[in-house]
């Protein structure tokens, strides 16, 4: 298996080293249709307020709304299309927080913002770095509909060779 390096991956624009704590990027918008909401719910979350406009009117939402999982999937689509496909992404070990804060209705225009809050090299994989991020999705009224926090793994452009245990013990301490 060949290692991914800047030389053999010219399509990669963002490596772990390029991702700065505090940086934020807008990752585009998406507008779900009634048909898309019903299709997703039919397959993955067949609750009446996601499937039937009449049943949805009687629900706490008052209207047909997207599944929270559909909202997550739309956020993921924007993330992949507008960032991850140009990065050295290696996937994610998982989420720490997920909140659906407002319902998403047909025709809403959703905008995704991604903010980096932390980064560090992985201790057991020196060629990989972890990046902690906050994903916030807003509707056309500026209301937050989704808040997610979690980690992504990214290949590093520059990898320091691992030092032996003896070298770590013998290394000088201090500033």
C-alpha positions as CSV (number, residue, x, y, z in Angstrom):
1,X,0.0,0.0,0.0
2,X,1.4,3.4,-1.0
3,X,1.3,6.2,1.6
4,X,-0.5,9.4,0.7
5,X,1.9,12.3,0.4
6,X,1.6,15.8,-1.0
7,X,3.6,14.6,-4.1
8,X,1.2,11.8,-5.0
9,X,-2.0,13.6,-4.0
10,X,-2.2,16.8,-5.9
11,X,-6.0,17.0,-5.4
12,X,-5.6,17.5,-1.6
13,X,-5.7,21.1,-0.7
14,X,-6.1,20.8,3.0
15,X,-3.8,18.7,5.2
16,X,-3.9,18.6,9.0
17,X,-1.3,21.3,9.2
18,X,-3.5,23.7,7.1
19,X,-6.4,23.5,9.6
20,X,-6.1,26.3,12.1
21,X,-7.8,26.4,15.5
22,X,-10.4,29.3,15.5
23,X,-10.9,29.2,11.8
24,X,-14.4,29.1,10.5
25,X,-15.8,28.4,7.0
26,X,-19.2,28.6,5.4
27,X,-19.9,25.4,3.5
28,X,-22.8,26.4,1.4
29,X,-26.5,25.9,1.5
30,X,-29.2,23.3,0.7
31,X,-33.0,23.4,0.5
32,X,-34.9,20.2,1.2
33,X,-38.1,19.6,-0.8
34,X,-41.2,17.9,0.5
35,X,-40.4,14.9,-1.7
36,X,-36.9,14.6,-0.4
37,X,-38.1,14.8,3.2
38,X,-40.7,12.1,2.7
39,X,-38.3,9.9,0.7
40,X,-35.6,10.0,3.5
41,X,-38.2,9.5,6.2
42,X,-39.8,6.6,4.3
43,X,-36.5,4.7,4.3
44,X,-34.9,5.8,7.6
45,X,-37.3,7.5,10.0
46,X,-40.9,6.7,9.2
47,X,-42.6,8.8,11.8
48,X,-45.9,10.4,10.8
49,X,-44.7,14.0,11.1
50,X,-42.0,13.2,8.6
51,X,-44.3,11.4,6.1
52,X,-47.8,12.8,6.2
53,X,-48.6,16.5,6.0
54,X,-52.0,16.0,7.7
55,X,-50.5,14.0,10.6
56,X,-47.7,16.6,10.8
57,X,-50.2,19.5,11.3
58,X,-51.5,17.7,14.4
59,X,-47.9,17.3,15.8
60,X,-45.9,19.6,17.9
61,X,-44.2,20.8,14.7
62,X,-47.4,21.9,13.0
63,X,-46.1,21.0,9.6
64,X,-44.2,18.3,7.8
65,X,-40.6,18.4,8.9
66,X,-37.3,16.7,8.1
67,X,-35.9,14.0,10.3
68,X,-33.0,15.2,12.4
69,X,-31.0,12.4,10.8
70,X,-31.9,13.9,7.4
71,X,-30.7,17.3,8.6
72,X,-27.4,15.6,9.6
73,X,-27.1,13.9,6.2
74,X,-27.6,17.3,4.5
75,X,-24.9,18.8,6.6
76,X,-22.6,15.9,5.8
77,X,-23.3,16.4,2.1
78,X,-22.3,20.1,2.3
79,X,-19.2,19.2,4.3
80,X,-18.1,16.6,1.8
81,X,-18.8,18.6,-1.3
82,X,-17.4,21.9,-0.1
83,X,-14.5,20.8,2.1
84,X,-13.7,17.1,2.8
85,X,-13.3,16.2,-0.9
86,X,-10.3,18.6,-1.1
87,X,-8.8,17.4,2.2
88,X,-6.8,14.6,3.6
89,X,-9.8,13.4,5.6
90,X,-9.6,9.9,7.0
91,X,-13.1,9.9,8.5
92,X,-14.2,10.4,12.1
93,X,-14.0,8.5,15.4
94,X,-17.4,10.0,16.3
95,X,-19.5,12.8,17.7
96,X,-19.5,14.2,21.2
97,X,-22.6,16.3,20.9
98,X,-25.6,16.4,18.6
99,X,-28.6,18.8,19.0
100,X,-31.6,19.4,16.7
101,X,-32.6,22.8,17.8
102,X,-35.4,23.8,15.4
103,X,-37.4,21.7,12.9
104,X,-36.5,21.9,9.2
105,X,-39.4,22.4,6.9
106,X,-39.8,21.9,3.1
107,X,-38.3,24.8,1.3
108,X,-36.1,26.0,4.2
109,X,-32.7,27.2,3.0
110,X,-30.0,25.7,5.3
111,X,-26.5,27.1,5.6
112,X,-23.6,25.2,7.3
113,X,-20.8,26.8,9.2
114,X,-17.8,24.7,10.4
115,X,-15.4,26.0,13.1
116,X,-12.2,24.3,14.3
117,X,-11.9,24.4,18.1
118,X,-8.9,22.1,18.7
119,X,-6.3,20.0,17.0
120,X,-3.6,17.6,18.0
121,X,-1.5,14.8,16.5
122,X,-2.7,11.3,17.3
123,X,-0.4,9.6,19.8
124,X,-0.4,6.2,18.2
125,X,-0.5,7.3,14.6
126,X,2.0,10.1,14.0
127,X,0.9,10.4,10.3
128,X,-2.7,11.4,11.5
129,X,-4.0,14.4,13.3
130,X,-7.3,14.9,15.1
131,X,-9.3,18.1,14.6
132,X,-12.2,18.9,16.9
133,X,-15.0,20.9,15.1
134,X,-18.3,22.5,15.7
135,X,-20.9,22.3,12.9
136,X,-23.7,24.8,13.0
137,X,-26.6,24.8,10.5
138,X,-28.9,27.8,10.3
139,X,-32.2,28.3,8.4
140,X,-33.0,31.3,6.2
141,X,-34.2,33.2,9.3
142,X,-30.8,32.8,11.0
143,X,-32.2,30.3,13.5
144,X,-29.8,27.5,14.4
145,X,-31.4,24.1,13.5
146,X,-28.4,21.8,14.1
147,X,-25.4,21.9,16.4
148,X,-22.8,19.0,16.2
149,X,-19.4,18.7,17.9
150,X,-16.9,16.0,17.2
151,X,-13.6,15.0,15.8
152,X,-12.2,14.3,12.3
153,X,-9.0,12.6,11.4
154,X,-6.7,14.1,8.8
155,X,-3.5,12.8,7.2
156,X,-0.5,14.9,8.1
157,X,1.7,16.4,5.4
158,X,4.8,16.5,7.7
159,X,5.4,13.6,10.0
160,X,8.1,13.5,12.6
161,X,9.7,10.0,12.8
162,X,8.7,8.3,16.1
163,X,11.5,8.4,18.7
164,X,12.4,5.3,20.6
165,X,11.6,5.1,24.3
166,X,15.3,5.5,25.1
167,X,15.5,8.7,23.1
168,X,12.4,10.1,24.8
169,X,13.9,9.4,28.3
170,X,17.3,10.9,27.3
171,X,15.8,14.0,25.6
172,X,16.7,17.2,27.4
173,X,13.8,18.7,29.4
174,X,12.9,22.4,29.5
175,X,12.2,25.3,27.2
